[in-house]
Amino acid sequence: MEFLQVLHGQLLDRQREGNVDSSYTAKLLASGVLKIAQKVGEEGVEVALAGVAQDDNALLGECADLLYHLNVLLINRDLSWRDVEAVLKQRHVPKS
């Protein structure tokens, strides 16, 4: 998840810069949580479809798109990948 955290920082920079004319990220963040959530939903469907009907490269591309949009959603809600990782760790039950 290291690169996702790097990307998160870059997207936070785009948010701070707020240049909606040249930054898709800034434009998406300015559009609000409903639009961002809609994009996450669309990308999720595209991942599922690629998983059953396309090759590995298409699936990986769609997964990357989904992770990007999830990242934007986390930023919109003032959350991070570390928060997601904490939930995963909390849910993990080691085998004894």
Residue frames as a rotation matrix with the C-alpha (Angstrom) as fourth column:
MET 1
0.565 0.825 0.000 0.00
0.825 -0.565 0.000 0.00
0.000 0.000 -1.000 0.00
GLU 2
-0.184 -0.724 -0.665 3.04
0.645 -0.599 0.474 2.25
-0.741 -0.342 0.578 0.01
PHE 3
-0.893 -0.173 0.415 2.39
0.442 -0.506 0.741 3.65
0.082 0.845 0.529 -3.47
LEU 4
0.060 0.981 0.182 -1.27
0.782 -0.160 0.603 4.24
0.621 0.106 -0.777 -2.66
GLN 5
0.481 0.046 -0.876 -0.13
0.750 -0.539 0.384 6.47
-0.454 -0.841 -0.294 0.19
VAL 6
-0.661 -0.728 -0.183 2.24
0.460 -0.586 0.667 8.33
-0.593 0.356 0.722 -2.15
LEU 7
-0.635 0.518 0.573 -0.60
0.565 -0.195 0.802 8.79
0.527 0.833 -0.169 -4.62
HIS 8
0.371 0.792 -0.484 -2.83
0.912 -0.215 0.348 9.95
0.172 -0.571 -0.803 -1.77
GLY 9
-0.026 -0.486 -0.874 -0.34
0.583 -0.717 0.382 12.70
-0.812 -0.499 0.302 -0.99
GLN 10
-0.923 -0.316 0.219 -0.21
0.346 -0.433 0.832 13.78
-0.168 0.844 0.509 -4.62
LEU 11
-0.252 0.915 0.315 -4.00
0.710 -0.046 0.703 13.92
0.658 0.401 -0.638 -4.79
LEU 12
0.388 0.306 -0.869 -4.08
0.860 -0.461 0.222 16.00
-0.332 -0.833 -0.442 -1.60
ASP 13
-0.610 -0.664 -0.431 -1.73
0.385 -0.725 0.571 18.42
-0.692 0.183 0.698 -3.36
ARG 14
-0.785 0.392 0.481 -4.18
0.450 -0.173 0.876 18.62
0.427 0.904 -0.041 -6.27
GLN 15
0.244 0.914 -0.325 -6.97
0.911 -0.101 0.399 19.34
0.331 -0.394 -0.857 -3.79
ARG 16
0.119 -0.283 -0.952 -4.97
0.675 -0.680 0.287 22.14
-0.728 -0.676 0.110 -2.15
GLU 17
-0.876 -0.481 -0.001 -4.03
0.302 -0.553 0.776 23.64
-0.375 0.680 0.630 -5.51
GLY 18
-0.102 0.984 -0.147 -7.70
0.311 -0.109 -0.944 23.54
-0.945 -0.142 -0.294 -6.52
ASN 19
-0.603 -0.180 -0.777 -6.99
-0.593 -0.550 0.588 24.10
-0.533 0.815 0.226 -10.21
VAL 20
0.070 0.757 0.650 -10.20
0.031 0.649 -0.760 22.63
-0.997 0.073 0.022 -11.67
ASP 21
0.684 0.170 -0.709 -9.23
-0.639 -0.330 -0.695 23.75
-0.352 0.929 -0.117 -15.17
SER 22
0.091 -0.753 -0.651 -6.14
-0.858 0.272 -0.435 21.56
0.505 0.599 -0.622 -15.38
SER 23
-0.875 -0.430 0.222 -6.64
-0.479 0.702 -0.527 18.87
0.071 -0.568 -0.820 -12.74
TYR 24
-0.207 0.804 -0.558 -9.23
-0.165 0.533 0.830 16.10
0.964 0.264 0.022 -13.05
THR 25
-0.426 -0.016 -0.904 -8.72
0.783 0.494 -0.378 15.35
0.453 -0.869 -0.198 -9.37
ALA 26
-0.947 0.062 -0.315 -9.41
0.130 -0.824 -0.551 18.94
-0.294 -0.563 0.773 -8.29
LYS 27
-0.616 0.758 -0.212 -12.47
-0.662 -0.353 0.662 19.04
0.427 0.548 0.719 -10.55
LEU 28
-0.179 0.534 -0.826 -13.78
0.206 0.841 0.500 15.76
0.962 -0.081 -0.261 -9.17
LEU 29
-0.626 -0.103 -0.773 -13.23
0.774 0.042 -0.632 16.84
0.097 -0.994 0.054 -5.56
ALA 30
-0.945 0.277 -0.174 -14.99
-0.247 -0.954 -0.172 20.15
-0.214 -0.120 0.969 -6.28
SER 31
-0.517 0.784 -0.345 -17.97
-0.394 0.139 0.908 18.26
0.760 0.605 0.237 -7.71
GLY 32
-0.044 0.499 0.866 -18.76
-0.996 -0.090 0.001 16.76
0.079 -0.862 0.501 -4.30
VAL 33
-0.620 -0.285 0.731 -19.19
-0.553 0.820 -0.150 13.42
-0.556 -0.497 -0.666 -2.64
LEU 34
0.400 0.837 0.373 -22.20
-0.251 0.491 -0.834 12.30
-0.882 0.240 0.406 -4.69
LYS 35
0.761 -0.188 -0.620 -20.30
-0.636 -0.034 -0.771 12.58
0.124 0.982 -0.145 -7.98
ILE 36
-0.326 -0.943 0.068 -17.23
-0.929 0.306 -0.206 10.92
0.174 -0.130 -0.976 -6.47
ALA 37
-0.364 0.275 0.890 -19.33
-0.428 0.799 -0.422 8.06
-0.827 -0.535 -0.173 -5.09
GLN 38
0.751 0.646 -0.139 -20.99
-0.377 0.245 -0.893 7.67
-0.543 0.723 0.427 -8.48
LYS 39
0.355 -0.713 -0.604 -17.57
-0.847 0.028 -0.530 7.32
0.395 0.700 -0.595 -10.10
VAL 40
-0.600 -0.534 0.595 -16.55
-0.754 0.627 -0.198 4.70
-0.267 -0.567 -0.779 -7.51
GLY 41
0.135 0.759 0.637 -19.72
-0.290 0.645 -0.707 2.75
-0.947 -0.089 0.307 -8.33
GLU 42
0.829 0.151 -0.538 -19.10
-0.548 0.026 -0.836 2.96
-0.112 0.988 0.105 -12.07
GLU 43
-0.078 -0.955 -0.286 -15.53
-0.918 0.181 -0.353 1.80
0.389 0.235 -0.891 -11.68
GLY 44
-0.447 -0.026 0.894 -16.61
-0.625 0.723 -0.292 -1.07
-0.639 -0.690 -0.340 -9.42
VAL 45
0.631 0.732 0.257 -18.97
-0.242 0.501 -0.831 -2.32
-0.737 0.462 0.493 -12.10
GLU 46
0.675 -0.438 -0.594 -16.23
-0.684 -0.070 -0.726 -1.99
0.277 0.896 -0.347 -14.71
VAL 47
-0.439 -0.820 0.368 -13.88
-0.897 0.423 -0.128 -4.06
-0.051 -0.386 -0.921 -12.51
ALA 48
-0.101 0.477 0.873 -16.49
-0.344 0.806 -0.481 -6.78
-0.933 -0.349 0.083 -12.15
LEU 49
0.872 0.462 -0.162 -17.17
-0.283 0.206 -0.937 -6.86
-0.399 0.863 0.310 -15.89
ALA 50
0.297 -0.850 -0.434 -13.47
-0.874 -0.059 -0.483 -6.92
0.385 0.523 -0.760 -16.74
GLY 51
-0.377 -0.450 0.809 -13.02
-0.814 0.578 -0.058 -9.76
-0.442 -0.680 -0.585 -14.26
VAL 52
0.052 0.485 0.873 -15.35
0.008 0.874 -0.486 -11.99
-0.999 0.032 0.041 -16.20
ALA 53
0.795 0.464 0.391 -15.13
0.376 0.128 -0.918 -10.76
-0.476 0.877 -0.072 -19.77
GLN 54
0.854 -0.516 -0.073 -11.73
-0.424 -0.607 -0.672 -9.18
0.302 0.605 -0.737 -20.43
ASP 55
0.373 -0.807 -0.457 -8.03
0.411 0.586 -0.698 -10.00
0.832 0.072 0.551 -20.27
ASP 56
0.241 -0.362 -0.901 -5.71
0.970 0.064 0.234 -9.45
-0.027 -0.930 0.367 -17.32
ASN 57
-0.789 -0.594 0.160 -4.45
0.604 -0.796 0.024 -6.08
0.113 0.115 0.987 -18.58
ALA 58
-0.296 0.777 0.556 -8.00
-0.003 -0.583 0.813 -4.74
0.955 0.239 0.175 -18.84
LEU 59
0.595 0.508 -0.623 -8.78
0.569 0.281 0.773 -5.99
0.568 -0.814 -0.122 -15.34
LEU 60
-0.155 -0.745 -0.649 -5.65
0.978 -0.209 0.006 -4.39
-0.140 -0.634 0.761 -13.93
GLY 61
-0.820 -0.113 0.561 -6.47
0.315 -0.908 0.276 -1.10
0.478 0.403 0.780 -15.64
GLU 62
0.140 0.956 0.256 -9.98
0.021 -0.261 0.965 -1.08
0.990 -0.130 -0.057 -14.23
CYS 63
0.483 -0.045 -0.875 -8.65
0.842 0.298 0.450 -1.96
0.240 -0.954 0.181 -10.75
ALA 64
-0.629 -0.766 -0.136 -6.25
0.777 -0.618 -0.118 0.99
0.006 -0.179 0.984 -10.98
ASP 65
-0.546 0.516 0.661 -9.15
0.011 -0.784 0.621 3.28
0.838 0.346 0.422 -11.96
LEU 66
0.512 0.787 -0.344 -11.18
0.324 0.194 0.926 2.02
0.795 -0.586 -0.156 -9.00
LEU 67
0.143 -0.544 -0.827 -8.33
0.990 0.070 0.125 2.53
-0.010 -0.836 0.548 -6.54
TYR 68
-0.824 -0.399 0.402 -7.78
0.447 -0.894 0.030 6.07
0.348 0.205 0.915 -7.85
HIS 69
-0.198 0.838 0.509 -11.45
-0.161 -0.540 0.826 6.95
0.967 0.081 0.242 -7.37
LEU 70
0.581 0.303 -0.755 -11.52
0.638 0.405 0.654 5.31
0.504 -0.862 0.042 -3.93
ASN 71
-0.407 -0.829 -0.384 -8.53
0.912 -0.346 -0.220 7.46
0.049 -0.439 0.897 -3.06
VAL 72
-0.749 0.202 0.631 -10.43
0.023 -0.944 0.329 10.59
0.662 0.261 0.703 -4.09
LEU 73
0.345 0.935 -0.079 -13.43
0.056 0.063 0.996 9.48
0.937 -0.348 -0.031 -2.02
LEU 74
0.273 -0.336 -0.902 -11.23
0.940 0.293 0.175 8.95
0.205 -0.895 0.395 1.03
ILE 75
-0.791 -0.604 0.092 -9.77
0.585 -0.793 -0.172 12.44
0.177 -0.082 0.981 0.59
ASN 76
-0.354 0.750 0.559 -13.24
-0.085 -0.621 0.779 13.92
0.931 0.228 0.283 0.31
ARG 77
0.707 0.662 -0.249 -14.10
0.111 0.243 0.964 12.35
0.698 -0.709 0.098 3.67
ASP 78
0.322 -0.699 0.639 -10.74
-0.854 -0.506 -0.123 13.32
0.409 -0.506 -0.760 5.27
LEU 79
0.788 -0.100 0.607 -9.68
-0.230 0.867 0.443 9.67
-0.570 -0.489 0.660 5.49
SER 80
0.045 -0.846 -0.531 -6.62
-0.997 -0.070 0.027 7.83
-0.060 0.528 -0.847 4.22
TRP 81
0.281 -0.056 -0.958 -5.33
-0.387 0.907 -0.166 4.39
0.878 0.418 0.233 3.26
ARG 82
-0.823 -0.567 0.029 -3.90
-0.221 0.273 -0.936 4.11
0.523 -0.777 -0.350 6.76
ASP 83
-0.392 0.776 0.494 -7.48
-0.860 -0.118 -0.497 4.27
-0.328 -0.619 0.713 8.05
VAL 84
0.544 0.556 -0.629 -8.49
-0.769 0.630 -0.109 1.49
0.336 0.543 0.770 5.66
GLU 85
-0.190 -0.732 -0.655 -5.45
-0.226 0.681 -0.696 -0.55
0.956 0.016 -0.295 6.67
ALA 86
-0.815 -0.083 0.574 -6.36
-0.573 -0.035 -0.819 -0.15
0.088 -0.996 -0.019 10.36
VAL 87
0.216 0.960 0.180 -9.81
-0.939 0.255 -0.231 -1.61
-0.268 -0.119 0.956 9.67
LEU 88
0.497 -0.084 -0.864 -8.29
-0.488 0.796 -0.358 -4.54
0.717 0.600 0.355 7.79
LYS 89
-0.607 -0.783 -0.135 -5.86
-0.261 0.357 -0.897 -5.20
0.750 -0.510 -0.421 10.63
GLN 90
-0.554 0.482 0.679 -8.70
-0.805 -0.103 -0.584 -5.04
-0.211 -0.870 0.445 13.15
ARG 91
0.517 0.832 -0.200 -10.71
-0.853 0.481 -0.205 -7.57
-0.074 0.276 0.958 11.15
HIS 92
0.061 -0.594 -0.802 -7.78
-0.546 0.653 -0.525 -9.93
0.836 0.470 -0.284 10.67
VAL 93
0.719 0.135 0.681 -7.88
-0.655 0.460 0.600 -12.93
-0.232 -0.878 0.419 12.92
PRO 94
-0.247 -0.894 -0.374 -4.54
-0.944 0.309 -0.116 -14.74
0.219 0.324 -0.920 12.89
LYS 95
0.594 0.361 -0.719 -4.66
-0.275 0.931 0.239 -18.51
0.756 0.056 0.653 12.65
SER 96
0.342 -0.457 0.821 -3.50
-0.932 -0.049 0.360 -20.17
-0.124 -0.888 -0.443 15.82
